Amino acid sequence: MRLNLFWKLGFAFFALLIAVLLPVDFYAERALRRDYESAGFEQLSAIARIALANPPQTSSLATAPSAPVDRVALRDWVAKMAASTVVSR
């Protein structure tokens, strides 16, 4: 079976399209992943700075707080950390 010029040009165009789109897709996926990772790490560092600036006021953090005052203080600190969420993109 002989292919005419139309089909030959069509196959060549399709091959060039695939040859260009695959690397572009690979590059775009890597760039998006890098952007999402950096945004996530920026959010984590912002939350860590807030947490370090306002540490919980409890007597002992090594074990589970047993005194009701420690539980209330830890619950208030967790509520404060939850209220200071970083806006996601």
N, CA and C of each residue as an Amber inpcrd file, in Angstrom:
protein
   267
   0.8500000  -1.1860000   0.0000000   0.0000000   0.0000000   0.0000000
   0.8860000   1.2360000   0.0000000   0.6470000   2.1160000  -0.9480000
   1.4160000   3.3550000  -1.0560000   0.7100000   4.4640000  -0.2990000
   1.5050000   5.2320000   0.4290000   0.9560000   6.3910000   1.1280000
   1.1450000   7.6120000   0.2570000   0.1170000   8.3970000   0.1430000
   0.2610000   9.6120000  -0.6450000   0.8780000  10.7170000   0.2090000
   1.1430000  11.8230000  -0.3860000   1.8360000  12.9310000   0.2740000
   1.0640000  13.4480000   1.4830000  -0.2540000  13.4610000   1.4260000
  -1.0720000  13.9460000   2.5340000  -0.8070000  13.1230000   3.7950000
  -0.8140000  11.8060000   3.6820000  -0.6150000  10.9490000   4.8510000
   0.8240000  11.0350000   5.3550000   1.7740000  11.1710000   4.4410000
   3.1750000  11.3000000   4.8650000   3.3830000  12.5880000   5.6690000
   2.8050000  13.6750000   5.1800000   2.9150000  14.9400000   5.9160000
   2.1540000  14.8740000   7.2410000   1.0350000  14.2060000   7.2530000
   0.2640000  14.0530000   8.4780000   1.0400000  13.2720000   9.5350000
   1.6670000  12.1850000   9.1270000   2.4740000  11.4050000  10.0750000
   3.6920000  12.1820000  10.5530000   4.3080000  12.9340000   9.6650000
   5.4690000  13.7330000  10.0550000   5.0550000  14.8170000  11.0530000
   3.9360000  15.4670000  10.7870000   3.4420000  16.4880000  11.7040000
   3.1220000  15.8780000  13.0650000   2.4710000  14.7170000  13.0700000
   2.1280000  14.0500000  14.3210000   3.3850000  13.6580000  15.1020000
   4.3940000  13.1650000  14.4100000   5.6480000  12.7880000  15.0740000
   6.3390000  14.0150000  15.6670000   6.3590000  15.1280000  14.9350000
   6.9500000  16.3550000  15.4640000   6.1590000  16.8860000  16.6570000
   4.8510000  16.7900000  16.5860000   4.0130000  17.2430000  17.6910000
   4.2960000  16.4390000  18.9530000   4.3800000  15.1350000  18.8240000
   4.6910000  14.2810000  19.9800000   6.0960000  14.5810000  20.4900000
   7.0410000  14.7820000  19.5800000   8.4290000  15.0540000  19.9750000
   8.5480000  16.3750000  20.7320000   7.6570000  17.3080000  20.4980000
   7.7010000  18.5990000  21.2010000   6.8650000  18.5570000  22.4790000
   5.6980000  17.9490000  22.4270000   4.8000000  17.9770000  23.5730000
   5.2930000  17.1380000  24.7550000   5.9520000  16.0450000  24.5190000
   6.4360000  15.2230000  25.6260000   7.4760000  15.9500000  26.4840000
   8.5040000  16.5700000  25.9160000   9.4410000  17.3090000  26.7730000
   8.8050000  18.5140000  27.4590000   7.8940000  19.1970000  26.7800000
   7.2240000  20.3480000  27.3860000   6.3760000  19.8940000  28.5720000
   5.6780000  18.7770000  28.4220000   4.8820000  18.2430000  29.5150000
   5.7750000  17.8460000  30.6860000   6.8870000  17.2100000  30.4130000
   7.8220000  16.8060000  31.4580000   8.3630000  18.0210000  32.2010000
   8.7550000  19.0540000  31.4660000   9.2900000  20.2660000  32.0850000
   8.2230000  20.9820000  32.9170000   7.0130000  21.0880000  32.3870000
   5.9420000  21.7880000  33.1020000   5.5770000  21.0440000  34.3890000
   5.5610000  19.7230000  34.3250000   5.2300000  18.9480000  35.5250000
   6.2960000  19.1410000  36.5940000   7.5560000  19.1560000  36.2060000
   8.6330000  19.3690000  37.1740000   8.5710000  20.7750000  37.7600000
   8.2780000  21.7660000  36.9340000   8.1940000  23.1440000  37.4240000
   7.0330000  23.3090000  38.3980000   5.8910000  22.7190000  38.0810000
   4.7410000  22.7990000  38.9880000   5.0300000  22.0910000  40.3000000
   5.6570000  20.9280000  40.2460000   5.9730000  20.2050000  41.4710000
   6.9360000  21.0110000  42.3360000   7.9360000  21.6210000  41.7160000
   8.8970000  22.4440000  42.4550000   8.1900000  23.6330000  43.1060000
   7.2550000  24.2400000  42.3810000   6.5130000  25.3770000  42.9260000
   5.6390000  24.9580000  44.1040000   4.9490000  23.8160000  43.9800000
   4.1090000  23.3380000  45.0760000   4.9430000  22.9850000  46.3000000
   6.1080000  22.3700000  46.0720000   6.9710000  22.0260000  47.2110000
   7.4720000  23.2760000  47.9170000   7.9040000  24.2570000  47.1530000
   8.4110000  25.4760000  47.7940000   7.2970000  26.2210000  48.5280000
   6.0920000  26.2280000  47.9750000   4.9740000  26.8740000  48.6600000
   4.6340000  26.1320000  49.9570000   4.6850000  24.8150000  49.9180000
   4.4200000  24.0390000  51.1250000   5.4620000  24.2730000  52.2010000
   6.7420000  24.3210000  51.7960000   7.7950000  24.5730000  52.7730000
   7.7220000  25.9940000  53.3220000   7.3140000  26.9460000  52.5050000
   7.1350000  28.3170000  52.9940000   6.0240000  28.3680000  54.0380000
   4.9320000  27.6580000  53.7940000   3.8360000  27.6250000  54.7610000
   4.2740000  26.9550000  56.0600000   5.0130000  25.8530000  55.9440000
   5.4930000  25.1770000  57.1510000   6.4440000  26.0540000  57.9430000
   7.3110000  26.7870000  57.2620000   8.2270000  27.6570000  57.9960000
   7.4840000  28.8200000  58.6470000   6.4410000  29.3260000  58.0000000
   5.6510000  30.3940000  58.6160000   4.9390000  29.8910000  59.8650000
   4.3790000  28.7020000  59.7980000   3.7180000  28.1330000  60.9720000
   4.7330000  27.8550000  62.0730000   5.9260000  27.3960000  61.6960000
   6.9640000  27.1330000  62.7000000   7.4120000  28.4230000  63.3810000
   7.5240000  29.5090000  62.6060000   7.8910000  30.7900000  63.2200000
   6.8270000  31.2600000  64.1980000   5.5670000  31.0810000  63.8600000
   4.4840000  31.4590000  64.7660000   4.5220000  30.5910000  66.0170000
   4.7530000  29.2890000  65.8430000   4.7860000  28.3820000  66.9930000
   5.9740000  28.6880000  67.8980000   7.1270000  29.0350000  67.3190000
   8.2920000  29.3570000  68.1450000   8.1430000  30.7060000  68.8420000
   7.4120000  31.6130000  68.2330000   7.2250000  32.9230000  68.8510000
   6.2750000  32.8430000  70.0420000   5.3520000  31.8980000  70.0130000
   4.3640000  31.7450000  71.0920000   4.3580000  30.3100000  71.5920000
   5.3620000  29.8880000  72.3570000   5.3620000  28.4950000  72.8340000
   4.2630000  28.2840000  73.8780000   3.8180000  27.0500000  74.0350000
   2.7620000  26.7930000  75.0230000   3.2800000  27.0270000  76.4350000
   2.4180000  27.5310000  77.2850000   2.7820000  27.8430000  78.6680000
   2.3760000  26.6940000  79.5780000   3.1010000  25.5950000  79.4800000
   2.8280000  24.4540000  80.3500000   4.0790000  24.1160000  81.1310000
   3.9080000  23.3770000  82.1900000   5.0550000  23.0350000  83.0320000
   5.8760000  21.9110000  82.4340000   5.2470000  20.9840000  81.7200000
   5.9690000  19.8470000  81.1720000   5.3680000  19.4640000  79.8240000
   6.1920000  19.4850000  78.8010000   5.7320000  19.0750000  77.4760000
   6.2530000  17.6940000  77.1090000   7.1480000  17.1260000  77.9180000
   7.7180000  15.8260000  77.6050000   6.6980000  14.7060000  77.7530000
   5.7730000  14.8610000  78.6680000   4.7450000  13.8460000  78.8790000
   3.3810000  14.4720000  78.6220000   2.3850000  13.6440000  78.6450000
   1.0220000  14.1550000  78.4650000   0.6640000  15.0190000  79.6760000
   0.0830000  16.1770000  79.4350000  -0.2540000  17.0530000  80.5660000
  -1.2990000  16.4080000  81.4550000  -0.9740000  16.3560000  82.7430000
  -1.8960000  15.7080000  83.6790000  -2.7490000  16.7160000  84.4360000
  -2.2010000  17.8960000  84.6680000  -2.9600000  18.9090000  85.4030000
  -3.9750000  19.5600000  84.4740000  -5.1410000  19.8710000  84.9680000
  -6.1510000  20.5290000  84.1230000  -5.6670000  21.8710000  83.5820000
  -4.8450000  22.5660000  84.3610000  -4.3380000  23.8580000  83.8930000
  -3.4400000  23.6540000  82.6780000  -2.5950000  22.6020000  82.7110000
  -1.7300000  22.3120000  81.5710000  -2.5420000  21.9250000  80.3430000
  -3.5880000  21.1650000  80.5440000  -4.4300000  20.7690000  79.4110000
  -5.1040000  21.9790000  78.7810000  -5.5860000  22.8690000  79.6080000
  -6.2410000  24.0770000  79.0990000  -5.2350000  24.9420000  78.3480000
  -4.0330000  25.0890000  78.9140000  -3.0090000  25.9050000  78.2580000
  -2.6020000  25.2900000  76.9260000  -2.4290000  23.9800000  76.8990000
  -2.0630000  23.3110000  75.6520000  -3.1850000  23.3970000  74.6290000
  -4.4300000  23.2640000  75.0780000  -5.5760000  23.3800000  74.1690000
  -5.6800000  24.7950000  73.6100000  -5.4220000  25.8080000  74.4460000
  -5.4470000  27.1940000  73.9690000  -4.3430000  27.4380000  72.9430000
  -3.1660000  26.8590000  73.1940000  -2.0490000  27.0310000  72.2520000
  -2.3640000  26.3680000  70.9170000  -2.9410000  25.1660000  70.9610000
  -3.3220000  24.4790000  69.7260000  -4.3950000  25.2750000  68.9940000
  -5.3350000  25.8450000  69.7150000  -6.3760000  26.6680000  69.0790000
  -5.7700000  27.9070000  68.4370000  -4.7740000  28.4930000  69.1090000
  -4.1110000  29.6630000  68.5390000  -3.3530000  29.2960000  67.2620000
  -2.6970000  28.1330000  67.2560000  -1.9810000  27.6830000  66.0570000
  -2.9610000  27.3820000  64.9280000  -4.1060000  26.8210000  65.2670000
  -5.1080000  26.5260000  64.2390000  -5.7100000  27.8120000  63.6770000
  -5.8320000  28.8370000  64.5210000  -6.4080000  30.1050000  64.0560000
  -5.4360000  30.8730000  63.1850000  -4.1600000  30.6020000  63.3110000
  -3.1650000  31.3520000  62.5280000  -2.7240000  30.5670000  61.3100000
  -3.6980000  30.0440000  60.5780000  -3.3620000  29.2370000  59.4000000
  -2.7770000  30.1130000  58.3020000  -1.9390000  29.4940000  57.5270000
  -1.3440000  30.1730000  56.3820000  -2.2660000  29.9310000  55.2010000
  -2.5260000  30.9710000  54.4550000  -3.4330000  30.8620000  53.3050000
  -2.7490000  30.0450000  52.2190000  -3.4230000  28.9980000  51.7700000
  -2.8400000  28.1650000  50.7170000  -3.1830000  28.7670000  49.3590000
  -2.3290000  28.4760000  48.4100000  -2.5260000  29.0070000  47.0540000
  -3.4700000  28.1670000  46.2730000
